[in-house]
């Protein structure tokens, strides 16, 4: 299923979000995970929509999630603002920083493993007081996403060349 309203890059973001939420690699996610995914992509679901979805399905496949993203008209340009807002909710002193411990707790609640937590916190470059400039962190997250997308595009181009090129090694 493909939607012309979404670029390949945006469809990759949706697929990445779905895969992130599908921790069991079952090919389906719960309504709660659907809701988190929509919020994570910059959208919202009303209580009525959540109730309707609960009545419709217990679990949702990628195509269902993609369809819902299309229906909700997910706007990827709002992602930076949503990330900044989410981190600002963790902020306690109005100085544009969050503590590394609050980020660690957030990630632990999301079942991120200890090695990944340490990597994320190190990449966030906390200061000597273990505070993290969350605007810097959001910038890094968005740049990492665009780097991942470029790598995905480059890998797809290489695969296309391999599939369309001269395969003289094949039997």
Secondary structure, 3 states (H helix, E strand, C coil): CCCCCCCHHHHHHHHHHHHHHCCCCCCEEEHHHHHHHHHHCCCCCCHHHHHHHHHHCCEEEHHHHHHHHHHCCCCHHHHHHHHHHHHHHHCCCCCCEEEHHHHHHHHHHCCCCHHHHHHHHHHCCCCCCCEEEHHHHHHHHHHHHHHHHHHHHHHHHHHHHHHHCCCCCCC
